[in-house]
Amino acid sequence: MTMNQYDVFVGSYGKATEESIHWLRFNAADGKLSKVASISGVENPSFVTLNHTQNRLYSVSEVENGKIVSFDIDYVTGKLTELNRQSTKGSSPCFVEVHESDQYIFTANYGGENITVHPLGLSGHIDPVSEIKVHSNRGAEVNATSHPHCIRNVPNTNVYTVADLGLNRLFLYEFNEASSELVLINEVEVPVNSGPRHISFHPHLHRLYIVNELNSTILVYSYDGKVENLKWLQTIDTIPWNYEGSNYCADIHVSPSGSYLYASNRGHHSITAYKILEDGKLDCLEQTSTLGEWPRNFAIVPDERYILVANEHTNSIVVMQIRENGSLQETEQIYSVSKPVCLQILRRKE
């Protein structure tokens, strides 16, 4: 029974007085979501993540004076208990990533034009900021402003990549765990008005995928040899060539097996599915409606049978089935929740 059970943690937009962090259970046997717990106390917890031990939940508070909040996860009682919170030293934090050692957490401050590093205590408490990296104006556009939108670790390395939507650049930093310092090792400029937003990596190939918010494309890079030596391989659209409406891409994920890639479209209100070819390039399969509006983030269930999609503007999490060929099929399973924008999923703990 447990093999089909998954824990889903949901971040959303809401006031501190509103229950905006949700803990759900997903049953892969019937495709249904059910409630475990919901908590208030954090304003705009728009991005959540777990540590690698999976006993701590971390949430941003996407406000002017940004915060990051730590929670203990009690899988026996189904309770989330706040441990502490710290300033992110920037406005509108929108993405957090935990170091593989569970000793550091990295934050992208979208409105603060910076990324920060916080040490983490053994108990999961967040210590004050130990490192700040400010992105100055290097963009090709006139008066371009830095807007770091995500920070991701390159698998099996000590390199972190930052997608800066405002500067149309990808920043690569080497992280020194002993000193908690980030050292810039490369910058990669992407086409003007692309708006790089989120990053995903292939689990086996040395391939990096960037979804661009502003021009609805995905960029594919290889990093054979040194990580900092990125080589462009492909640019591919996320929406049909004849679509005339506005669209803003949001999220991107490679399936755990590395066979398929998915990206979300806000405006076209769809998930685009791609087959990943032997060289890591993409072949578009199709776009599938999310049965709602403004699909923000989404999560692939680890067994690769389902995708859960957060439709921000229609207050719903939609369950979509993954066919054998990687394309998506709508289901009738829709879970109502106010302004969901982030989903994290893991197999249920015993």
Buried (B, 14 or more C-beta within 10 A) or exposed (E): EEEBBBBBBBBBBBEEEBBBBBBBBBBBEEBBBEEBBBBBBBBBBBBBBBBEEBBBBBBBBBBEEBBBBBBBBEBEEEBBEBBBBBBBBBBBBBBBBBBBEBBBBBBBBBBBBBBBBBBBEEEBBBBEBEBBBBBEEBBEEEEBBBBBBBBBBBBEBBBBBBBBBBBBBBBBBBBEEEEBBBEEBBBBEBBEEBBBBBBBBBEEBBBBBBBBBBBBBBBBBBBEEEBBBBEEBBBBBBBEEEBEEEBBBBBBBBBEEBBBBBBBBBBBBBBBBBBBEEEBBBEBBBBBBBBBBBBBBBBBBBEBEBBBBBBBEBBBBBBBBBEEEBBBEBBEBBBEBBBBBBBBBBBBEE
